[in-house]
């Protein structure tokens, strides 16, 4: 049985740039996919590679419900959520062992 660590997260292209809200059971793997651009689509098209916010959950159902809640929010609310814990828009992936991105 594989470990599941449900997480809701927000990635950004830059401070106040394009943002993407997602959910995953493996945050480290998912960050790598975003950074490498291996999944075609929105995040690849807009260069969304910075992890700026994340929240762990007890169950995948809770993580998905939170993702849907945040996706329904106005952009200003999402930006405020990020800035409560990450006012400098640091790439939180660095705290998880990733190299700093060249900006």
Secondary structure, DSSP 8 states (H G I E B T S, - for coil): ------EEEEEESSTTS-EEEEEES-HHHHHHHHHHT-S-SHHHHTT--EEEEEEE-SSHHHHHHHHHHHHHS-HHHHHHHHHHH-TT---GGGGGT------
